Structure formats: C-alpha cells, structure tokens
Amino acid sequence: MTPSFSGAGGPGDAGDGRASGPRRPLTYRDAGVDVDAGNRVVDLIRLDTAATARPECLGGIGGFAGLVRLLASPRRWRDPVLVSGTDGVGTKLKIAFALDRHDTVGLDCVAYCVNDVACSGAEPLFFLDYVGTGRLEPEKVATVVRGVAAGCLQAGCALIGGETAELPGLYGPGEYDLVGFAVGVVERDRIIDGSRVRAGDVLVGLASTGLQSSGYSLVRRALLEVAGMRLEEFVPALGRTLGEELLTPTAVYPRLILDLAARYDVRAVVNITGGGFYDNIPRSLPDNLGAVVRRGSWPEPPVFDLIRRAGDVADREMFRTFNMGVGMVVVVPADQADAVCRAVATWESPALAGPDGLVRLAALAEPPRRAWVIGEVVPAGRSARVLVTDRDGREF
C-alpha cells in the first residue's frame, strides 16, 4: 500500500498550510533522472559506434560491459601487452558550452587518451567514454558521443561502451563532463619506453593542430577575462573567430606514430600535454639524460603569441603550459631525423569507412603533415633536465 503524507495534525488536516489528501508518488524522473532519455541516447549513437567496430569485438553497445577477444597468434600478437590510458577534455568544455557546439570535444577526449597509449608504441584497441550531466539532453549527448566515435574511427579503435550519468544538482544548466578510457596492445619486444635513448639522439617535433586541449584555464583567463575578447570575435591574426580557434580538435596521432615506429628506430615518444616541454619530455628519457629544445626551429602558431601578449605570460610559463605548435615528439638517432621529417610530410592516412558525416568529423583530427628537428638529447644537467633556448642558444 502506498502511504499518503499530510499535515502534522493528522489525515486531512491542512492547518499548517500544506495541501491535504494523498500526494502523487515520487518517481526517479521527479528527482531529475530520466531513464528513458538515457535509453534514447543509446539508440541515437548505435550506428556511429558500430562504424568503429574491430574484428576483436564481440557484441555491440547496450550490455553491461564491452567484450573484446585478444588471442596470441603468429599472425597477430605473439606476446601481447595491454596498455591503458585515461583523460578528460578539461575546461575546453567551457568554450563548447558558451558556443553551444558539442561535435568536436569528443575528438579531444579520444585524442588525449590514445596519444598517451601510442607513446608506448601501442595500437589503440578499444575505448570507453563517460558523460556526466545535470539534465540529460539526448540529442546533445549523442552529438558529443558522435565526436567520440569519430575520434575512435581516426585512431582505429573500437568504441565498445561507456556511461551516461544524469546527476541533478552536480552540474550547472547545460554543462557536462567528458572523460575517456583507452586500451591498446603492443608486442612486448616492441614496447617504446625510452630505455634505448642515447645522448646525441634527436628530437623530431610533430605539428599540433594548435592549442589542442591543454592550458584552457590560462587561455580563458588571458583572452576572455584579462583581454576581454569575445568568442564570436573575428581575429585577423588567426584568420577566423576566436571560438573557432579554441575549439580546433586535438590531432589523433597513433596511426602516424605506429607507421614511423615500423619504419624507423623510434626510441621514445612524448605527448606534449599539460606540463608542456619541461614536464613531459623527461618522462620518456632515462634519468641520466636531458634535452635541449631549440625555439625557432619550428613555426609557432599565432594563437600562442595572442595568449602571451594578452596575459603578459612569460616565455617559460608558455613552454610549461602549452605545446607551442608541437603536439608530439619522437626521439630517433640523428642519422634518421631528416628521413622521419620527410616521412611525416608524405604520410598518407588510411582511408576511413563509415557514415559520411562521421568520416568528415574524423578528418578534423588528422595529424598535420609537418615535422621538424627541434632539439637533441644531452647528458642531464644539474638543475634542469630540459633547456629551451632561443636562436642564439640562450636559455629563457
């Protein structure tokens, strides 16, 4: 029997000002969670996720877990090692909220996870996403997840599942969080871990697509708060609006990295994310080695100068926060550096198969075909393992 709730004076007593009589029983939807909307999201994303399937996948989305079959065999993997990574889009989402554009942030989510996995020489195998929001809007979430599927298509991994959580009161109106989880696979004797790096090896920088998805708290503070710029504002130096620049998707590098590793002696791979050059490069080098990065050996996209001037940001802070135009770094022997740069310039991305809209979206995350020798590996210094110098060799 469903109980009825009434005033303190007993059944039917409305003396305290509250309505008398039985109340309608509460539902989960009354509390702010719409289960039907969650089911609607699954229906909307089913075709996009199916386009990312790999032969190892068993079943589709909608179950309690994603299933992937991994067998060791002479034709595929002899001694496979699974490599995992997780990351989120971060405060770049605030730009998406402000512009009400949600189709590209999924690319960023995938890129930051699979690029980390590729640093070990691993091929991305499968991906899961998490979307948390205050009120579930199925079409908006489906747009976000479509970007995730497009990122997976570009990376060659399967989107095998995820979680959409409706959490009333935890997020503001129109806000959501987006996090991803990637698993890759690599032969044990093909793991890239930096252990073979030697002094005299060369750093080859792979071009970024711009800011990618790091440092957006500083970006918003410098450009929007301090400089008072508007996202809809056309910026001549950028050749487009500020919002378009800030929502440029992160490049998805694994296919390019794996191709280079198959053809050249790639001894380390560095993802230039939060922490920039100073914090990320040492993660891929033996403890007794450091690196000199020569600023001016590659062109810095104008968005970085815009941030520097708007916020009066010191050069060292810029290089510790942003990629400055270098999305990833591969470390190779000096006699292979020029060949690696030429290979990047002439690299042909594999043709992608899927719905036309999904393929077009995935193309936005193709790595730029530009690479430069940006520095070299040196014995570690006493104070800093990474030195960034200007054209005259002076550290800043």
C-alpha positions as CSV (number, residue, x, y, z in Angstrom):
1,M,0.0,0.0,0.0
2,T,1.3,3.4,-0.9
3,P,1.4,5.8,2.1
4,S,0.0,9.3,1.9
5,F,1.6,12.2,3.6
6,S,-0.4,15.1,5.0
7,G,-0.1,17.8,7.7
8,A,1.1,17.3,11.2
9,G,-2.4,17.4,12.6
10,G,-3.3,14.1,11.0
11,P,-5.0,12.9,7.9
12,G,-6.9,15.7,6.1
13,D,-5.6,18.4,8.4
14,A,-4.3,21.3,6.4
15,G,-3.8,23.6,9.4
16,D,-0.1,24.1,8.7
17,G,-0.7,25.4,5.2
18,R,0.2,22.3,3.3
19,A,-2.1,20.6,0.8
20,S,-4.3,17.9,2.3
21,G,-5.0,14.5,0.8
22,P,-2.8,11.9,-0.8
23,R,0.2,13.0,-2.9
24,R,1.3,11.6,-6.2
25,P,4.1,9.0,-5.6
26,L,7.5,10.3,-6.5
27,T,9.4,8.9,-9.4
28,Y,13.1,8.9,-10.5
29,R,12.1,11.5,-13.1
30,D,10.7,13.8,-10.5
31,A,14.1,13.7,-8.8
32,G,15.7,14.8,-12.0
33,V,16.8,11.5,-13.6
34,D,15.1,10.4,-16.9
35,V,15.9,6.8,-17.6
36,D,14.0,6.9,-20.9
37,A,16.3,9.8,-22.1
38,G,19.3,7.5,-21.4
39,N,17.9,4.8,-23.5
40,R,17.3,7.4,-26.2
41,V,21.0,8.2,-26.2
42,V,21.9,4.6,-26.8
43,D,19.5,4.5,-29.8
44,L,21.0,7.7,-31.3
45,I,24.6,6.6,-31.1
46,R,24.2,2.9,-32.1
47,L,25.1,3.4,-35.8
48,D,28.1,5.7,-35.1
49,T,29.6,3.2,-32.6
50,A,29.0,0.3,-35.0
51,A,31.2,2.1,-37.5
52,T,34.2,1.8,-35.2
53,A,34.0,-2.0,-34.6
54,R,37.1,-4.1,-34.9
55,P,37.3,-7.9,-35.6
56,E,38.2,-8.5,-31.9
57,C,34.9,-7.0,-30.7
58,L,32.1,-9.4,-29.5
59,G,28.7,-7.9,-29.5
60,G,27.7,-4.2,-29.6
61,I,26.8,-1.5,-27.2
62,G,23.9,-1.7,-24.7
63,G,25.1,-4.5,-22.5
64,F,26.7,-4.2,-19.0
65,A,30.2,-4.5,-20.4
66,G,32.1,-4.4,-23.7
67,L,33.7,-7.6,-24.8
68,V,37.0,-7.8,-26.8
69,R,38.7,-11.0,-27.8
70,L,42.5,-11.0,-27.7
71,L,44.4,-14.1,-28.9
72,A,48.1,-14.5,-29.3
73,S,49.0,-16.0,-32.7
74,P,51.9,-15.9,-35.1
75,R,49.8,-13.9,-37.5
76,R,48.8,-11.2,-35.0
77,W,50.3,-10.9,-31.5
78,R,52.9,-13.3,-30.1
79,D,53.4,-11.8,-26.6
80,P,50.8,-9.0,-26.4
81,V,50.9,-6.4,-23.6
82,L,47.9,-4.2,-22.9
83,V,48.5,-0.5,-22.5
84,S,45.8,1.7,-20.9
85,G,45.3,5.4,-20.6
86,T,42.6,7.8,-19.3
87,D,42.0,11.5,-19.7
88,G,39.3,14.2,-20.0
89,V,38.7,17.2,-22.1
90,G,39.0,19.6,-19.2
91,T,38.0,23.3,-19.2
92,K,38.0,23.4,-23.0
93,L,34.4,22.2,-22.4
94,K,33.6,25.7,-21.1
95,I,34.2,27.0,-24.7
96,A,31.8,24.3,-26.1
97,F,29.2,25.3,-23.6
98,A,29.5,29.0,-24.4
99,L,29.2,28.4,-28.1
100,D,26.7,25.5,-27.8
101,R,28.9,23.5,-30.1
102,H,29.5,19.9,-29.0
103,D,30.5,17.9,-32.0
104,T,34.3,18.2,-31.7
105,V,35.1,17.8,-28.0
106,G,34.7,14.0,-28.3
107,L,37.7,14.1,-30.7
108,D,39.7,15.8,-28.0
109,C,38.7,13.2,-25.5
110,V,39.8,10.3,-27.7
111,A,43.0,12.0,-28.8
112,Y,44.3,12.7,-25.3
113,C,43.8,9.0,-24.3
114,V,45.0,7.3,-27.4
115,N,48.0,9.6,-27.9
116,D,49.2,8.6,-24.4
117,V,48.8,4.9,-25.3
118,A,50.7,5.5,-28.5
119,C,53.7,6.8,-26.5
120,S,54.4,3.1,-25.6
121,G,54.2,2.0,-29.2
122,A,50.7,0.5,-28.7
123,E,47.9,0.2,-31.2
124,P,44.7,1.6,-29.7
125,L,42.3,-1.4,-29.4
126,F,39.1,-0.1,-27.7
127,F,37.7,2.9,-26.0
128,L,35.0,3.8,-23.4
129,D,33.6,7.2,-22.6
130,Y,31.9,8.8,-19.6
131,V,29.5,11.7,-19.9
132,G,28.1,13.2,-16.7
133,T,25.5,15.9,-16.8
134,G,22.9,17.6,-14.6
135,R,20.0,17.1,-17.0
136,L,20.2,14.6,-19.9
137,E,19.5,16.1,-23.3
138,P,19.7,13.0,-25.6
139,E,20.5,14.9,-28.8
140,K,23.3,16.9,-27.2
141,V,24.8,13.8,-25.6
142,A,24.5,11.9,-28.9
143,T,26.4,14.8,-30.6
144,V,29.1,14.6,-28.0
145,V,29.4,10.8,-28.4
146,R,29.4,11.1,-32.2
147,G,32.6,13.1,-31.8
148,V,34.0,10.3,-29.6
149,A,33.1,7.7,-32.3
150,A,34.8,9.9,-34.9
151,G,37.9,10.1,-32.8
152,C,37.9,6.3,-32.5
153,L,37.5,6.0,-36.2
154,Q,40.5,8.2,-36.7
155,A,42.5,6.2,-34.1
156,G,41.5,2.8,-35.5
157,C,40.0,1.7,-32.1
158,A,36.5,0.4,-31.3
159,L,34.1,2.4,-29.1
160,I,32.7,-0.6,-27.2
161,G,30.7,1.2,-24.5
162,G,30.5,3.9,-21.9
163,E,28.4,5.5,-19.3
164,T,26.0,8.4,-19.4
165,A,25.2,9.6,-15.9
166,E,22.4,12.1,-15.1
167,L,23.4,13.8,-11.9
168,P,20.9,16.5,-10.9
169,G,22.4,19.3,-8.9
170,L,26.0,18.4,-9.6
171,Y,26.4,20.3,-12.9
172,G,25.1,23.7,-13.9
173,P,22.4,24.1,-16.6
174,G,23.8,22.9,-20.0
175,E,27.0,21.6,-18.5
176,Y,28.6,18.2,-18.7
177,D,31.9,16.4,-18.1
178,L,33.5,14.1,-20.7
179,V,36.2,11.5,-19.8
180,G,37.6,8.7,-21.8
181,F,39.4,5.4,-21.2
182,A,41.6,3.7,-23.9
183,V,43.3,0.3,-24.1
184,G,45.9,-0.5,-26.6
185,V,48.1,-3.5,-27.4
186,V,51.8,-3.9,-28.3
187,E,54.2,-6.7,-28.6
188,R,56.3,-6.9,-25.5
189,D,59.6,-6.7,-27.5
190,R,58.2,-3.7,-29.4
191,I,57.4,-1.5,-26.3
192,I,58.8,2.0,-26.6
193,D,59.9,3.0,-23.2
194,G,62.8,5.4,-23.7
195,S,65.4,2.9,-22.4
196,R,67.3,2.9,-25.6
197,V,67.7,6.7,-25.9
198,R,71.3,7.9,-26.1
199,A,72.9,11.3,-25.9
200,G,73.1,12.7,-29.4
201,D,69.7,11.3,-30.4
202,V,67.4,13.9,-32.0
203,L,64.0,15.3,-31.1
204,V,61.6,15.4,-34.0
205,G,58.5,17.5,-33.3
206,L,55.2,16.6,-34.9
207,A,53.0,19.6,-35.6
208,S,50.0,20.2,-33.4
209,T,46.6,21.5,-34.5
210,G,47.1,24.4,-32.2
211,L,46.1,24.6,-28.5
212,Q,44.7,21.0,-28.7
213,S,43.2,20.5,-25.2
214,S,45.7,21.8,-22.6
215,G,46.0,25.0,-20.7
216,Y,42.5,26.3,-21.2
217,S,42.2,27.7,-17.7
218,L,45.0,30.0,-18.6
219,V,43.6,30.6,-22.1
220,R,40.2,31.7,-20.8
221,R,41.8,33.9,-18.1
222,A,44.2,35.7,-20.5
223,L,41.9,36.0,-23.5
224,L,38.4,36.3,-22.2
225,E,38.9,37.8,-18.7
226,V,42.0,39.9,-18.9
227,A,41.8,40.9,-22.6
228,G,38.0,41.0,-22.7
229,M,37.9,39.2,-26.1
230,R,34.7,37.5,-27.3
231,L,34.4,34.0,-28.7
232,E,32.4,35.3,-31.7
233,E,35.1,37.9,-32.5
234,F,37.0,37.6,-35.7
235,V,40.7,37.7,-35.1
236,P,42.8,38.7,-38.2
237,A,45.9,37.0,-36.9
238,L,44.0,33.7,-36.6
239,G,42.0,34.1,-39.8
240,R,38.8,33.1,-38.1
241,T,36.8,33.7,-34.9
242,L,38.4,33.2,-31.5
243,G,35.8,30.5,-30.7
244,E,36.6,28.5,-33.9
245,E,40.3,28.6,-33.0
246,L,39.8,27.5,-29.4
247,L,37.5,24.6,-30.4
248,T,40.0,23.2,-33.0
249,P,40.2,19.5,-32.3
250,T,43.3,17.7,-31.0
251,A,45.2,15.6,-33.5
252,V,44.9,11.9,-33.2
253,Y,48.5,10.6,-33.7
254,P,48.6,6.8,-33.2
255,R,48.4,5.7,-36.8
256,L,51.2,8.1,-37.7
257,I,53.3,7.1,-34.7
258,L,52.9,3.4,-35.4
259,D,53.9,3.9,-39.1
260,L,57.0,5.8,-38.1
261,A,57.9,3.1,-35.4
262,A,57.6,0.4,-38.1
263,R,60.0,2.1,-40.4
264,Y,62.5,3.9,-38.2
265,D,64.3,3.4,-34.9
266,V,61.8,5.3,-32.7
267,R,63.4,5.2,-29.2
268,A,60.9,7.4,-27.3
269,V,57.6,9.2,-27.9
270,V,56.4,12.2,-25.9
271,N,52.9,13.6,-25.8
272,I,53.2,17.4,-25.2
273,T,50.2,17.9,-23.0
274,G,49.7,19.7,-19.6
275,G,53.2,20.4,-18.3
276,G,54.4,21.4,-21.8
277,F,58.1,20.7,-22.7
278,Y,59.6,20.9,-19.3
279,D,57.5,18.2,-17.6
280,N,56.7,15.8,-20.4
281,I,60.0,15.3,-22.2
282,P,61.8,13.9,-19.1
283,R,59.1,11.3,-18.7
284,S,60.3,9.5,-21.8
285,L,64.1,9.7,-21.1
286,P,66.4,7.7,-18.9
287,D,67.3,9.5,-15.6
288,N,70.8,10.4,-16.7
289,L,69.7,12.2,-19.9
290,G,68.0,15.5,-20.6
291,A,67.2,17.5,-23.7
292,V,67.8,20.9,-25.4
293,V,64.9,22.3,-27.3
294,R,65.8,25.0,-29.8
295,R,63.0,27.5,-30.1
296,G,62.8,28.9,-33.6
297,S,63.4,25.6,-35.3
298,W,59.6,25.3,-35.9
299,P,56.9,27.9,-36.5
300,E,54.7,28.8,-33.5
301,P,51.0,29.2,-34.4
302,P,49.8,32.7,-33.8
303,V,47.3,31.7,-31.1
304,F,50.2,31.3,-28.7
305,D,51.5,34.8,-29.3
306,L,48.0,36.1,-28.8
307,I,47.8,34.4,-25.4
308,R,51.3,35.6,-24.4
309,R,50.5,39.2,-25.2
310,A,47.0,39.2,-23.8
311,G,48.0,37.8,-20.4
312,D,51.6,39.0,-20.3
313,V,52.6,35.4,-19.9
314,A,56.4,34.7,-19.5
315,D,58.0,32.5,-22.2
316,R,59.0,29.8,-19.7
317,E,55.4,29.7,-18.5
318,M,54.2,29.3,-22.1
319,F,56.5,26.4,-22.7
320,R,55.5,24.7,-19.5
321,T,51.8,25.0,-20.2
322,F,51.3,24.7,-24.0
323,N,52.6,22.6,-26.9
324,M,53.6,25.8,-28.8
325,G,52.9,24.1,-32.1
326,V,54.5,20.7,-31.3
327,G,51.9,18.0,-30.5
328,M,54.2,15.1,-30.0
329,V,57.9,14.4,-30.1
330,V,59.6,11.3,-31.4
331,V,63.2,10.6,-30.4
332,V,65.3,8.9,-33.1
333,P,69.0,8.5,-34.0
334,A,70.5,11.7,-35.6
335,D,71.1,10.0,-38.9
336,Q,67.3,9.2,-39.3
337,A,65.9,12.5,-38.3
338,D,65.6,14.0,-41.8
339,A,64.1,10.9,-43.2
340,V,61.5,10.9,-40.4
341,C,60.5,14.5,-41.2
342,R,60.1,13.6,-44.9
343,A,58.0,10.5,-43.9
344,V,55.7,12.7,-41.9
345,A,55.3,15.2,-44.9
346,T,54.4,12.4,-47.3
347,W,52.4,10.2,-44.9
348,E,49.1,9.0,-46.3
349,S,46.3,8.5,-43.7
350,P,44.4,5.2,-44.2
351,A,41.0,5.6,-45.8
352,L,38.2,5.6,-43.2
353,A,35.0,3.8,-43.7
354,G,31.7,4.8,-42.1
355,P,28.8,7.3,-42.5
356,D,29.9,10.3,-44.5
357,G,29.3,12.7,-41.6
358,L,31.3,10.6,-39.2
359,V,34.2,10.4,-41.7
360,R,34.2,14.2,-42.2
361,L,34.3,14.7,-38.5
362,A,37.1,12.2,-38.0
363,A,39.1,14.1,-40.7
364,L,39.3,17.1,-38.5
365,A,41.6,15.2,-36.1
366,E,44.1,14.0,-38.8
367,P,47.7,14.9,-37.8
368,P,49.2,17.8,-39.7
369,R,51.9,16.6,-42.2
370,R,54.6,18.8,-40.8
371,A,57.6,17.8,-38.6
372,W,60.9,19.5,-37.6
373,V,64.1,18.6,-35.8
374,I,63.6,20.7,-32.7
375,G,66.5,19.6,-30.4
376,E,68.7,16.9,-29.2
377,V,69.3,14.6,-26.2
378,V,72.1,15.6,-23.9
379,P,73.5,14.4,-20.6
380,A,71.3,15.6,-17.8
381,G,72.2,18.9,-16.3
382,R,72.4,19.6,-12.6
383,S,69.4,21.9,-12.3
384,A,67.1,21.2,-15.2
385,R,66.6,18.2,-17.5
386,V,65.1,20.2,-20.3
387,L,66.5,23.5,-21.6
388,V,64.6,25.6,-24.1
389,T,66.9,28.1,-25.8
390,D,66.4,30.8,-28.4
391,R,68.1,31.1,-31.7
392,D,71.3,32.4,-30.1
393,G,71.4,29.4,-27.7
394,R,70.4,31.5,-24.6
395,E,68.1,29.8,-22.1
396,F,64.9,31.6,-21.0
